[in-house]
Amino acid sequence: MALDVGAKTIGTAFSDETESIAFPGQTIIRQEGRKRDMAALRQLIAEREVREIVVGLPLMMDGSHGIQTEKIEDFVVMLRDSVRIPILLQDERLSTSEAERVLIAGNQKRDQRKQTIDSLAACLLLQTHLDRRAEQKNADVSTAVPHFAETANASATSGMQHDDDDYSEDTLSSGIHETPASEADHKILEETNKETNTA
């Protein structure tokens, strides 16, 4: 779940079950104080079975913190006291402008844009978060596969060496093993001895 928190509204967005695609949710009209805001968010979290929240952080264009940034940080402090799931802050610079550009491209009227822009901004925010996480997972897998292959090759080579050693020992042992003499061999040996004594 992502939140685009404004002075008058809170735009929401949610992901699909695979956590790969984001879509806009409802826009919450903010009330006096923050208790009603927190109650509305808790209800959404319960209904949607949300496991993580991404909140847009409105940094200045140079990356510094401004008045709006501090307001959002205060909001997040209260939100963390109200829910027991992870809350992440993500840079939302230009997300609202991008959302408005998308709506204008869709030929939405100004009044319609006001009703949906916050949730669309939250949707863009969440999609960025999902894409970055997917990229990180792919990078981790790409790093892990060569290491696994190297380990597997080393294990296979070690196993082959042990098999060669065992084979060599068995071969040597079989080469020096004494074969028991048969009865015929004993008789020939006795006759040879008798002939020798007689001579």
Buried (B, 14 or more C-beta within 10 A) or exposed (E): BBBBBBEEBBBBBBBEEEBEEBEBBBBBEBEEEBEEBBEBBBEBBEEEEBEEBBBBBBBEEEEEEEEBBEBBEEBBEEBEEBBEEEBEBBEBBEBBEBBBEBBEEEEBEEEEBBEBBBBBBBBBBBBBBBEEEEEEEEEEEEEEEEEEEEEEEEEEEEEEEEEEEEEEEEEEEEEEEEEEEEEEEEEEEEEEEEEEEEE
